[in-house]
Amino acid sequence: MTPRELIGVAEVPGGEPLRLFRRGGDFMIVLDRNELMSTRMSGSEIALGTMACDRIAGRPAPHVLIGGYGMGFTLRAVLGRLEENARVTVAELVPGIIEWARGPMADLTAGCLDDPRVTLAIGDVGASIRAGTHAYDAILLDVDNGPDGLTRAANDGLYAATGLDAARAALRPGGVLAIWSAAPDAAFAKRLARSGFAVDEVRVRARDTGNGTGKGATHIIWFATPR
């Protein structure tokens, strides 16, 4: 078996450090013993981007906020769906993630951070949400393993009632809040509904096979539209 090689360590404000590993041609971002993401399991991150964009198709000059760059799968999927007059803001809390994207994972990044439609904001996506009133056609959140704040406790605020209220206020009429999760969470789905959203819970496969189907673990994406 090809050994796993440690490539780098990135500090997380208010949380434990992230580590980037490479095994052969694959990359993995790991928190403690938890593999948060890998290049082998990109299907649900791609689906987050494509399915959210499909829900806002036809809007003139849409503005999409992505919370968490990760390995860039969602950003590249969004750019592949949106027209040239769109805007995409990427809020990434961990500067080291962007350093990895421009360094050892530059081939995977494929220049997406330099796309003229993209604005990179280093900081908490919650701040970007709170700063915008009717600013976004879609808000895509993939900043943790789901609504449980695994990476850092402060992420819980995004999924609390106050955080959901802020997201609803930041959306333009008919906009969509899309939230990725590694596992179902019935209590959170109910919280979304109580916060004034119509909720569509979609199960997607973790692995993209490249032919329109997927396999591997099942992940969850909630698509929430203000009622």
N, C-alpha and C positions, 0 to 999 in steps of 0.2 A: 504494500500500500504506500502511496506517495505521502510523505510526512507533511504535516501542517506547519507552515512557517509564519511566525509573527512578523508582521510588516510595520505596525505602528500602534501607538496608544493615544487616545484622544480624551481629554478631560471634559466631563459633563458638569456644567454649573448646577450645584445642588444635588449631584448624583454620583454614582460610581463610574469609573472610567470605562470607555469602550476600547476594544482591541480589534484590530484588523488582521485577519489571517489570510494566507493564500495556500491553496493546495492544488498544485498543477496550474490549470487555467482558471480555477474557481476562487472567488473571494468570499469571505464570511466576516460579518461584524458581530462581535460577541460581547455580552455583558455578563461578567462572572462566568457561569457555566451555561448561560442561555444564549443560543444562537438567535439573534434578532432578525437577521436577514442574510441572504446569500444569493450569489448569482445563479445558483441552480434552482431557486424557488422564487421566481419573479412574476408568476402568473397573476396572483391577486393584486400585486402592486400595479401591474399594467392595467388590469380590469378597473381598478379604482380610477385611473385617469380616463380610460376610454369610455366607461359607462357614465361617468359624471359629465363628460363633454357631450355625449349623446343626449343627455337630459337638458342641456342648454343649447342644443343645435338651433341655428337660425337667428340667434341673438346678434344684434349689430355690435361689433367691437367689444366682445365679452372680456371681462377681467376675472381671472381665476387666481385664487390664493391657495398655495400648497404649503401645508405645515409639515416640515420634515423632508429634507432632500433624500436621505437614505443612500441608495445606490443610483438614484436618478431614473429608475424605471417608470415611476409615475409621471415625472416631468417629461420624459421623452414621449410617453404615450399621449400626454396632453398636447404637446407641440405637434405631434403627428395628426391630431384631430382638428386643431384650431386653424383659422385663416390667418393671413399675414397681419390683419389689423387688430388681432387679439393682444391682450396683455396678460402676463403670468408673473406673479410675485411669489418667490420661494423664500419662506422663512425657515432658517436653519439655526438652531440654538448652539450647535457645537461647531466651532470653526475648524476643528480637526477633520470633520466629515468633508468639508469643502477642500481642505488641503489634500485629502486622499483622492477626492474626485479629480483634482487637477494634477495629481502626482501619480501614484502607482495604479490608479484606475482610470487614467486619462483616456485609454482606448475605449473603455466601456462608456465613459461620459460622452464621447463622440461630439464634443463641442456644444452640448445643449445649454450649458451655463452661459455661453457667449452668444446665444441666439438673441437678436435684437428685441424680441418680444419679452425677454426675461429680465426681471429685476431681482437681485439677490439681496435679502435682508437678513443680516446676522443678528439673531435675537429670538426671543420667545414669540411664537406665532400668536399667543394670546394678546400680546401688545398690538400686533398688526390688526387683529380682529377688533379690539376695543377702540382703535384709532379710526376705524372706518364705519360710517353710517351709510347704509345702502351703497357700499363701495364695490361689492363683489357679486358676480353672477354665480360663482361656485366657490365653496371653501372645502378643500380636501385635507383631512387630518389623518396623518400616519406618523405620529410622533412617539408612539409607544407600542406595546403589545396589545393595546386595546384600552378600554376605559378604566384600567386598574393601576395606572401610574407605576409600571415596573421600572422604567428607566430612572425616573426621579419623582418624588412625591408631589412636587408642584404641578405636574401634568394633570393630576386629578382635577384641578380647577377648570380645565377645559371641558370636562365631562360633567361637572356639577351643574345644578340648575342655573347659577349665575353665569357660568361659561356658555351654556347653551342659549341663554337670553341674549348674551353679547353677540353670539354668532348669528342669531336670528335678526338682530338689529343691523348687522353688517351686511346682510344679504340684500340684493335688489329684489323687487317684487318678482315672485316666481323663481327665485334662485334656489340652489340646492346645497345642502350641507352633506358631505360624504365622509364617513368615518370608517376606517379600516380596523379590524380586530382579528386576533389570532383565534378567537373562540367566541361562541355565543354568549350573550349576557342579557337575560330576560329583564332584569331589573333596570338596566340602562335603556333598553328599548322602550320600556314603560316611561322612564324619565323623559326621553325624547318626546314622546306623545304628550305628556303632561306639560311640556315646555312650549306647546303650540305648534308642533310639527306633524305633518302626515308622513308616516314612516314606511319605507319599503326595505325589508331586510333580505339581502341577496347572499346566497352561498356560492363561493367561487373556489376553484382549485388553486393550490399553492404553486403548482408547476405548470408552466406554459410549454406545450409540446410543439408550438409553431404551426399547427394545422387547424386552429380554431377550437381545440379541445384542451383539456388539462388533466392532470392527475396529481396524486400526492394528497397531503392533508387538505382539509376544507377550511377556508377562512370566511369571515363575515364582513360584508360591507353594508352599512346602513346609509340609505339615501333619504334624507329628511328635507321636506319642503314646507316652509311656513304656511300654516292654514290661514 
